[in-house]
Amino acid sequence: MHKYYSVPIGKTVRHLAKLRGGGSAMPGLVIEKIDPDFVRRTLAQLPRGCIVVTGSNGKTTTTKMVVELLESQDLKVFTNRTGSNFSRGVAAALLGEIDSTGNLAADIAVLELDEAHGVHFVETIQPDYVLLLNVMRDQLDRFGEIDTIAKLVTKIASKAAKGIILNRDDPRLRSIDVGLPTRTFGTHPDLQKLFPSDDDLHSASPTSHSSIAPQKNDVSLEKLDGQKATIAYNGKRVEVNLKITGIYNVLNAVAAFTLCQTVMGDGFNEQVVLEKLQSITPAFGRGESFVIDNQLLEIVLVKNPAGFRLSLASFPSEGHKTMIAINDNYADGRDMSWLWDVDFSGLQSSEVAMLSGVRAFEMALRLQYDEVPITNVNTRLISALRQFISSNPDHPKRIFCTYTAMLALRREIAKLTKVDTVS
């Protein structure tokens, strides 16, 4: 179908989907069906090309960081802000940004891509740079075992036109050699225990896992005190106080800084980037916080063993009431066996006030094995949320939830308090 017809149709579908409160990917499915060349043709307009961010954990937050850092360098950036990281999500996001004739007013695209879908995306749309964050066991029913994921991200990296940026502390990434300029980021050996690789998580005695010397242009997290980080690069050290929460997001910030510096080259404004880095807030659903009846409520997305473990470490349960919501829809992964690879014993002293979601009872069984007290189980997500809030009026609250549960909870929270719109 000619673009003069497909663009108005796609934008109309997007408008109708928003009116119905529908998913962000539906308009993308439609435009891909009627105009398969839509994404490639539209992104080809960008003078500074396209960046792909991929890996098992941290894609959405790191993408948000990269976008804000590049915008601080006076670039107009297109991105898939909802975190819908399939190609249809990119298509849907484009429909929201282009004008009626298909023109995209941006300098560069920064796209978060699912590892499996990213392989197909880069076959038709060549990125300039690829950022590789980590490789973890994730949705085994979709991706297969971890070495399969490593092959997927390696293939994505091989399609970059100008270079790749990778986490040198991840054993399945640091060995990647696709014949392209490569920049690395990582941590000081003393900090590596805070950022375990997948091998460390499945080892009885984790050890220092960085076996390569940092490259000359490496960026390294040297010290960490809460959210105060010392970053080393270009022979200097700088200290930044990060507003974004979560231990893992400190390393994501280092990754975003490295990518921004690489993209900007000689035009890199170091002072502005460092100032911006300290003001970035969490991506939606990733440690996002709200105030309901004068009490704090946080939502923390969890989707694989490593992510859940690091979230529990980053957001201690002491002083909070905890809810866990587990769904098993396609976007969550249908196989929930990964929950058995998570250590929940840290919740023993504080209990879990509410379990919900499609797999609430499976989650209850898992917690029983770790002797974690449970107050309530309610599989009806919205009812459970309201019960959780009303039953704990005088406590800050935190919800650990899978992706589709997070989306549903966030929509309901928007009825109770102000929630930023992400489109």
VOGU-3710 file (C-alpha; in Angstrom, 3 decimals, decimal comma):
1> mhkyysvpig> 0,000/0,000/0,000  1,260/3,484/-0,843  2,510/5,526/2,124  -0,014/8,285/1,435  -2,726/5,789/2,381  -0,954/3,649/4,965  0,163/6,524/7,214  -3,341/8,013/7,710  -4,750/4,522/8,295  -2,025/3,716/10,826
11> ktvrhlaklr> -2,489/7,002/12,672  -6,253/6,472/12,773  -5,811/3,000/14,277  -3,421/4,452/16,840  -5,939/7,142/17,810  -8,742/4,585/18,170  -6,505/2,276/20,217  -5,679/5,113/22,617  -9,374/5,971/23,003  -10,070/2,369/23,981
21> gggsampglv> -7,069/2,208/26,287  -5,586/-0,521/24,096  -2,054/-1,822/23,889  0,733/0,233/22,371  1,614/-2,421/19,766  -1,746/-2,808/17,978  -1,250/0,120/15,528  2,195/-1,291/14,765  0,714/-4,644/13,827  -1,671/-2,933/11,429
31> iekidpdfvr> 0,924/-0,701/9,744  3,347/-3,625/9,339  0,620/-5,626/7,652  -0,477/-2,958/5,180  2,934/-1,309/4,640  5,845/-3,689/5,414  8,443/-1,080/4,406  7,073/1,593/6,750  9,695/1,381/9,527  12,716/1,103/7,221
41> rtlaqlprgc> 11,529/3,958/5,006  10,767/6,255/7,944  13,998/5,650/9,874  16,017/6,169/6,694  15,189/9,887/6,996  17,342/10,323/10,113  20,646/12,105/9,414  22,458/10,483/12,354  21,016/7,033/11,904  19,878/4,527/14,476
51> ivvtgsngkt> 21,138/3,049/17,757  19,984/-0,319/19,108  20,001/-1,171/22,829  19,624/-4,855/23,654  20,322/-7,433/26,346  18,386/-9,383/28,955  17,994/-6,743/31,666  17,934/-2,954/31,761  16,957/-2,129/28,166  14,090/0,242/28,897
61> tttkmvvell> 15,839/2,256/31,602  19,135/2,435/29,704  17,343/3,507/26,526  15,625/6,285/28,474  19,008/7,400/29,843  20,626/7,417/26,399  17,732/9,418/24,946  17,927/12,073/27,663  21,712/12,313/27,443  21,614/12,759/23,660
71> esqdlkvftn> 18,836/15,317/23,990  21,090/17,226/26,385  23,530/17,410/23,460  20,910/19,240/21,380  19,856/16,227/19,338  16,210/15,500/18,603  15,742/11,830/19,398  13,078/9,333/18,349  12,569/6,313/20,610  10,032/3,626/21,510
81> rtgsnfsrgv> 9,160/5,179/24,877  6,643/2,575/26,016  9,269/-0,155/26,180  7,367/-2,193/23,590  10,540/-3,685/22,177  9,273/-5,770/19,262  9,375/-4,312/15,745  5,640/-3,603/15,934  6,321/-1,478/19,023  8,788/0,621/17,026
91> aaallgeids> 6,230/0,970/14,228  3,542/2,065/16,685  5,877/4,639/18,242  6,710/6,047/14,796  3,027/6,543/14,054  2,869/8,825/17,063  5,793/10,969/15,894  5,428/11,367/12,126  3,258/13,966/10,431  0,422/13,109/8,059
101> tgnlaadiav> 2,817/12,704/5,119  5,188/10,365/6,954  7,943/12,860/7,830  9,856/12,235/11,075  11,354/15,340/12,705  14,340/13,797/14,487  18,117/13,549/14,190  18,667/10,050/15,526  16,736/6,999/16,763  17,487/5,098/19,968
111> leldeahgvh> 15,595/1,815/19,977  15,194/-0,789/22,670  14,913/-4,189/20,979  14,027/-7,611/22,290  16,885/-10,005/21,550  14,828/-12,372/19,380  13,014/-9,667/17,418  16,125/-7,531/17,190  17,787/-10,166/15,006  15,107/-9,713/12,356
121> fvetiqpdyv> 14,976/-5,934/12,750  18,674/-5,413/11,953  18,393/-7,526/8,820  16,390/-4,742/7,168  17,424/-1,666/9,206  21,147/-1,370/9,869  21,971/0,369/13,160  24,982/2,643/13,433  25,777/1,479/16,962  24,648/-1,441/19,116
131> lllnvmrdql> 24,792/-1,369/22,926  24,974/-4,808/24,566  24,050/-4,759/28,262  24,117/-8,352/29,515  23,067/-11,916/28,791  20,916/-13,666/31,401  18,577/-16,633/31,470  15,326/-15,036/30,360  11,993/-16,490/29,190  13,311/-19,943/28,336
141> drfgeidtia> 10,096/-20,760/26,474  10,845/-17,940/23,991  14,620/-17,624/23,854  15,868/-21,072/24,798  18,982/-21,441/26,925  21,444/-18,674/27,656  23,919/-19,573/24,903  21,102/-19,114/22,392  20,548/-15,589/23,724  24,279/-14,918/23,366
151> klvtkiaska> 24,128/-15,962/19,706  21,179/-13,644/19,130  22,890/-10,556/20,566  26,109/-11,397/18,710  24,199/-11,463/15,441  22,596/-8,098/16,279  26,040/-6,658/17,063  27,451/-7,914/13,771  25,041/-5,692/11,844  26,269/-2,402/13,338
161> akgiilnrdd> 27,689/0,027/10,784  30,042/2,004/13,044  30,697/0,021/16,211  29,485/-1,722/19,346  29,541/-0,920/23,049  29,537/-3,887/25,413  29,693/-4,892/29,063  33,190/-6,337/29,530  32,167/-8,014/32,810  29,675/-10,320/31,106
171> prlrsidvgl> 31,520/-13,485/30,010  29,207/-14,019/27,045  29,669/-10,490/25,766  33,358/-9,767/26,310  34,344/-12,519/23,874  32,292/-11,035/21,022  34,457/-10,155/18,053  32,545/-9,079/14,955  35,354/-7,078/13,362  33,939/-3,699/14,378
181> ptrtfgthpd> 35,270/-0,874/16,572  34,401/-1,837/20,145  34,110/0,200/23,325  33,717/-1,393/26,727  32,262/-0,464/30,081  32,331/-2,307/33,375  33,130/-2,186/37,056  36,166/-2,174/39,315  36,920/-5,725/40,558  35,944/-4,700/44,097
191> lqklfpsddd> 32,406/-3,933/42,904  31,778/-6,942/40,704  29,998/-8,860/43,450  27,244/-6,212/43,278  26,718/-6,857/39,560  26,802/-10,654/39,173  26,872/-12,280/35,777  24,511/-15,156/35,042  27,364/-17,570/35,783  27,850/-15,968/39,195
201> lhsasptshs> 24,164/-16,345/39,996  24,339/-20,060/39,267  27,675/-20,708/40,972  28,111/-21,874/44,547  31,187/-19,649/44,907  31,074/-16,589/42,618  34,439/-15,107/41,750  35,701/-11,974/40,059  34,490/-12,440/36,509  36,346/-9,812/34,526
211> siapqkndvs> 39,234/-11,515/32,791  40,144/-8,851/30,254  42,046/-5,660/30,835  39,977/-2,524/30,231  40,607/-0,946/26,838  42,184/2,483/26,524  38,781/4,099/25,958  36,982/1,994/28,596  34,497/3,555/31,025  34,553/2,053/34,516
221> lekldgqkat> 32,436/2,279/37,646  35,175/2,649/40,261  33,309/3,350/43,506  29,739/3,177/44,719  28,200/4,584/47,885  24,434/4,288/47,711  23,534/6,220/44,570  26,797/8,165/44,582  29,043/6,744/41,862  32,617/7,417/40,799
231> iayngkrvev> 33,128/6,909/37,063  36,568/6,679/35,441  37,173/7,536/31,767  39,744/9,317/29,641  42,268/9,203/32,495  40,003/11,089/34,912  37,473/10,334/37,628  34,175/12,087/38,204  31,585/11,693/40,948  27,864/11,699/40,182
241> nlkitgiynv> 24,857/11,512/42,497  22,235/9,509/40,658  18,563/10,179/41,210  17,549/6,912/39,592  17,184/4,042/42,071  18,418/0,452/41,967  21,953/-0,916/42,155  21,752/-2,289/38,623  20,813/1,132/37,239  24,187/2,531/38,277
251> lnavaaftlc> 25,873/0,245/35,741  23,145/1,086/33,224  24,081/4,748/33,706  27,717/3,929/32,937  26,581/2,127/29,771  24,457/5,093/28,680  27,319/7,512/29,338  29,691/5,372/27,247  27,279/5,205/24,329  26,560/8,931/24,387
261> qtvmgdgfne> 30,263/9,767/24,419  30,827/7,404/21,496  27,990/8,812/19,395  28,879/12,459/19,995  32,628/12,069/19,411  34,380/15,447/19,369  31,051/17,208/19,945  30,576/15,560/23,347  29,729/18,123/26,047  30,971/16,336/29,140
271> qvvleklqsi> 29,725/18,774/31,773  26,187/18,893/30,409  25,999/15,096/30,170  27,186/14,601/33,751  24,646/17,124/35,016  21,879/15,451/33,051  22,869/11,986/34,247  22,202/13,064/37,818  18,641/14,197/37,119  17,268/11,191/35,207
281> tpafgrgesf> 14,332/9,410/36,871  13,201/5,768/36,450  11,492/4,543/33,305  7,813/3,730/33,722  7,236/0,690/35,919  10,959/0,310/36,677  11,171/1,632/40,223  8,598/4,287/39,384  6,990/5,860/42,465  3,575/7,371/43,157
291> vidnqlleiv> 1,888/8,979/46,145  -1,512/7,622/47,167  -3,187/8,906/50,335  0,095/10,527/51,381  1,965/7,215/51,190  4,620/6,126/48,711  3,868/3,298/46,283  6,636/1,914/44,069  6,346/-0,456/41,107  9,331/-2,646/40,259
301> lvknpagfrl> 9,300/-4,748/37,083  10,680/-8,293/37,380  10,983/-10,755/34,514  13,850/-13,172/35,100  15,926/-14,580/37,997  18,759/-12,059/37,789  16,407/-9,104/37,549  14,280/-10,265/40,491  17,329/-10,962/42,655  18,863/-7,569/41,974
311> slasfpsegh> 15,524/-5,845/42,536  15,162/-7,466/45,935  18,696/-6,349/46,777  18,099/-2,823/45,490  14,742/-2,318/47,199  14,948/-3,753/50,746  11,625/-4,752/52,251  12,267/-3,306/55,710  9,729/-0,613/56,553  7,621/-1,391/53,458
321> ktmiaindny> 4,585/-3,505/52,756  5,231/-5,805/49,805  2,982/-7,102/47,046  4,038/-9,518/44,290  1,995/-9,845/41,084  2,898/-12,603/38,623  1,240/-13,045/35,223  2,180/-15,561/32,542  0,939/-13,872/29,384  3,084/-13,975/26,239
331> adgrdmswlw> 4,901/-10,725/27,048  5,741/-12,068/30,520  6,917/-15,480/29,340  4,646/-18,482/29,848  7,207/-20,572/31,729  7,312/-19,448/35,373  9,866/-22,046/36,495  12,426/-19,225/36,721  10,861/-18,151/40,017  12,584/-21,119/41,635
341> dvdfsglqss> 15,977/-19,595/40,794  15,228/-16,536/42,934  16,184/-16,402/46,627  13,238/-14,907/48,531  14,568/-15,569/52,031  15,232/-11,845/52,499  11,455/-11,373/52,764  11,118/-13,688/55,781  11,243/-10,928/58,377  8,806/-8,596/56,653
351> evamlsgvra> 6,296/-10,976/55,026  4,414/-10,442/51,763  1,163/-8,599/52,312  -0,422/-9,537/48,968  0,104/-12,006/46,144  -1,809/-11,548/42,899  -1,841/-12,228/39,188  -2,554/-15,334/37,150  0,224/-17,261/38,896  -0,435/-16,015/42,441
361> femalrlqyd> -0,788/-19,495/43,908  2,395/-20,732/42,236  4,140/-17,723/43,748  2,636/-18,612/47,137  4,055/-22,124/46,871  7,479/-20,752/45,972  7,486/-18,408/48,980  6,438/-21,210/51,307  9,622/-23,089/50,413  11,630/-20,042/51,528
371> evpitnvntr> 9,463/-19,756/54,667  8,190/-16,295/53,745  4,927/-15,374/55,528  2,006/-14,432/53,267  -0,970/-12,355/54,410  -3,300/-12,417/51,395  -3,659/-14,116/48,005  -6,046/-12,600/45,462  -5,696/-13,576/41,799  -7,883/-10,648/40,676
381> lisalrqfis> -5,253/-8,007/40,069  -7,293/-4,808/40,412  -9,158/-6,041/43,459  -5,850/-7,123/44,991  -4,283/-3,708/44,396  -7,127/-1,867/46,094  -7,109/-4,317/48,992  -3,334/-3,945/49,329  -3,594/-0,148/49,453  -6,573/0,033/51,827
391> snpdhpkrif> -5,213/-2,622/54,200  -1,883/-0,881/54,660  -2,739/2,822/54,980  0,200/3,845/57,161  3,076/2,191/55,328  5,067/2,867/52,165  4,296/0,132/49,677  6,152/-1,683/46,924  4,913/-4,005/44,187  7,185/-6,442/42,331
401> ctytamlalr> 5,376/-7,419/39,135  5,765/-8,976/35,717  5,261/-6,907/32,584  1,551/-7,314/31,835  0,718/-7,076/35,534  2,684/-3,823/35,678  0,711/-2,360/32,774  -2,625/-3,271/34,357  -1,611/-1,990/37,792  -0,315/1,250/36,355
411> reiakltkvd> -3,616/1,879/34,564  -5,490/1,348/37,821  -3,090/3,534/39,815  -3,811/6,310/37,299  -7,369/6,347/38,659  -6,048/7,051/42,140  -3,226/9,507/41,564  -1,253/11,317/38,899  0,605/8,964/36,550  2,803/10,159/33,706
421> tvs> 1,389/9,282/30,303  3,747/7,256/28,110  2,820/7,095/24,424
//
